[in-house]
Amino acid sequence: MTSQTNGEFDRTPLIAGNWKMNMDHAQAITLVQKLAWTLNDAKHDYSRAEVAVFPPFTDLRSVQSLVDGDDLRVVYGAQDLSDQDSGAYTGDISGQFLAKLGCTYVLVGHSERRTVHGESDELCNAKIAAAHRHGLVPVLCVGEGLEVRQAGEHVAFTLEQLRGSIAGLEADRVAELVVAYEPVWAIGTGEVAGPEDAQEMAAAIRAELAGLYDADTAAKTRILYGGSAKAANAGSILKGKDVDGVLVGGASLDAEEFASIARFEQHLVTD
């Protein structure tokens, strides 16, 4: 869990839900409504844990209308963006469109974008720049596959991705950045990533940022764990002093489960 001073977090935890290619616009309204109601019923303190959802592009306008109309505290973002602002880029989505839809965040370099669509660190770097041009907070995803993990090269590989993706960024931009470590090696392989893995990689990422920039910048950057987080293990994962939240996949499609993850502090006594 993020270190605390006088009971306050140094970095506000971010509980982020990536819906991937799930939920149409009508289902999105129902899910966000139920999530907000569940958190409100539990008297969730958003200053203790920010809650964000990342719906498909086609859902964003519906989510925007709901959040604005009902004055919800849940924030939202997009799952990707183009490195270009406009023009002949069929199928791409500009950051300026996302900004007008009220997005706070945007995912960059998710493992599925890197592996399925072949996105490089250089492209991720350009997408981060595009996000900044339009006032969006990039959530940069990094992480290694099974072969790299088994070879013991996981730290070096992940930090190389990090360096390539943030090359040329000013310190103030890095301080605002969110980095999500994805243990790609543990997704669908039968391998298990635990709290120790989350803390190891988060600490390595923070140390790398301190070396590239300075300790103050590194201390401000939020680092998420992008593995299989659930209500049952979120408390354990977030005990790591360098782990500032989670990027959740399938569990974010269940409003009650995701709300319980957001309220991870209730699990800390028993975890």
N, C-alpha and C positions, 0 to 999 in steps of 0.2 A: 504494500500500500504506500501511497505517496507519504513522504515524511511530513510530520506535523509540527507546528510551533504554537504553543499555547492552545492546543486543541484545533487549530486551523490548518488546512492543507496548504503547503507551499505552492502546489499546482492543483487546480480544481480537477478532480477526476472526470474523465469523459467516458460515458458508456454509450457506445455507438453500435447501431444495428444495420448491417448490410443485408438488404432483402434480396440482392442479386436479381435474377429474372423471375421473380415471384410477385404476385399480387397485381391485379388490374386496378384501375383508378377507383372503382367502387369498393373493392376490398381494402384498398389503402385507407379510405375514409373510416371504414369500420375498425380497422386495426389501430389507427392512431387515436381514434375516439376512445377505444377500450383501454389503450395504454395510458392515455391521459387521465381517464377516470380512475383506473387502478392506482396510479401514482397519487392522485388527489385524495382518494379514500385512505391511502396509507400515510397521508400527510408528508409526502416526500419533500425533502429540503433540496431544492435545485442548486443551492450554493454549496452543498456537500457533494453533489454528483450531477454534472450536466448530462442530459439525455438527448441523443440525436438519432435520427433514422435516415437511411439512405435508400429511398424507393427508386424504382425504374423511372426513366425520364418521363414516360407517359402519365405518371402519377403525380408529378410535382405540382401542377397547377391545382389539382384537387386538394392536395395536402396544404398548399399555401392558403387556399380559401378557408379551409377548416381551421388552421392554426391562427390565421388573422381574425376570422370571424368569431371564434370562441376564445380568443386571447389565451391560447395554450402556451405553456412554458417549454414544451418539447420543441427542439430545433431540428432542422433537416438539411440534407445536402444531396449532391448527385454522385453517381457511381463512377463518373469519368467526365472528361471534357476534351475538347480539341486544343491543340497547341496554337491553332489559328483563331483569329477573331471573327472573320467572315470570309465569304468567297466561294469558289467552286470546289467544295469539299463535301461531296454527297455523303449523307449519313452522319456527318460529324455534328457535334453540339458545341456551340461557342460559350465561353465563360460569361459573356455579356448577357446571353439568354438566361443562364442559370442565376445570375445576379438579379435580373428583373423578376425572376420567380421566387425571390426571397431566400435563396439558399445561403446558408452560413458556411458550410463545408463542401469539399469535393474530394473524392478518393482519387489518388494518382498512383499508378503502378501496382495495382492489386495483382496478386500472383496469377490470377486467371487472365488478366490482360497481358501479363508478361509471357505466360506460357502458351495460351491459346492464340493470342494476337501478335505475339512476337515483339512486344514493346521493349525498347532498350532504355538504359539509364539516361541516354542523351534525350530521348523523347520525353521521358518523365521530367527531366530538367526543364525542357521547353514547356511542358504542361504546368509545372509549378509556376513558371514565369507568367503564363497565361492566367492562372488562377489569381495571382497577385495583381495583375493588371485590372482585374474586375472585382477586387475586394473580397475574394473568397479565401478561406483558410484551407490549404492543401493538407490532406491526410496521406502522407507518403508511406506506401507499403513496401517493406523489404523482407527478405527471408530466403532460406535455402532449402533445396530438395534433399531427398534421402541419401543419394550418393555422396553429396557434399558433407552431410552430417556424419555419415559413417566413416568418411575419410578424416574427420576431425578438423575440417576446414571451414566450419560453419561461421565462426566469428569473422575470419578474414573475408569470406565471400559476402556476408551481409554488410560488412563495413565498406567493402568496395562498391556495392550497390548504393549505399548511402552517399558515399563521396561523389560518385558519378551523377547522382540525382540532384544533389544540392550544389554542385560546382558553380561558383560565381555568385552565390547568394550572400547578401549582406547579413551581418550578425542580427540585426533587428528582425529580419525576415525569418531567420532560423529560429529565433526565440518564439515567434508566433506559430511556427510549424508544428504539426502533430506527426509523429512517426509511429507507424504500426508494424510491429514485428510479427510476421506470419511464419509459423513453423510448418512450411510446406511439406516437409519430410514426414509429418505426423498426420497428414490429411489423406485418409483412405488407404493407409499403408499397414495399419495394425499397430504401428508404433504409437507411443503415448508421450505427449509433452506435458510436463508438470510445472508447478510453481517455480521450481529451481531453474528450469530452462528459461522461463519468462524473465526472471530476475537476472540471470546470467547475461542474456542478450540485451536487456534494457540497460544494464550497467555498462556493457561494452559500448553500446550506442551513445550513452551519455558521456562516457570517457572520450570517445572519438570526437564528439562535438566540442568538448572542452579543449581538446588538442587542436582542432581546426580553428576554433574561435576563441572562447575563453570560458572560465568556469561559470560566470554569471549567465551567459547565453545558454550554456548546457543546462543550468539549473532551471531555466524558464521553459525549456522545450518539453512538451508532454509526450510520453512514450507509452503506447498501448500494446497489449498482448492480443494478437489476432488469431489465437487458437480456438479450440472448442470450449468456450466459456459457457458455464451454466450456473444456475443459482446455487447448486450444490458445491461448486468449486471456486466461484468468483471471489469469495472472501479470502481463500488461501492464496489465489493468484495475486490479489491486490495487497497482500501483506508485503510483497517485495517493495523495498524502499524506492526503487527506480521505476516501478510500474504504476502508471498514472491512469489506467483505465483498460478497457477491453474493446476490441472490434469483434462483434458477435455476428455469426452467420445465421444458421437455422433457428437457433433459440430466439432470435429477434422477431420471428414470425408468430410467436405465441406471446400475446400481450402480458399475461400474468407471469410467465417465466422471465420475460425480459424486464418487467417491472421489478421482479425479485432480484435480478442481477443488479439493477440500478440501486437497489437498497442493500448493497453488499455489506454495509457496516453491521447490519443485524446478524450476519453470519460470523463475524469475527470472534465472538466469544467462544463459539463451539468448534470453529475450524482449527 
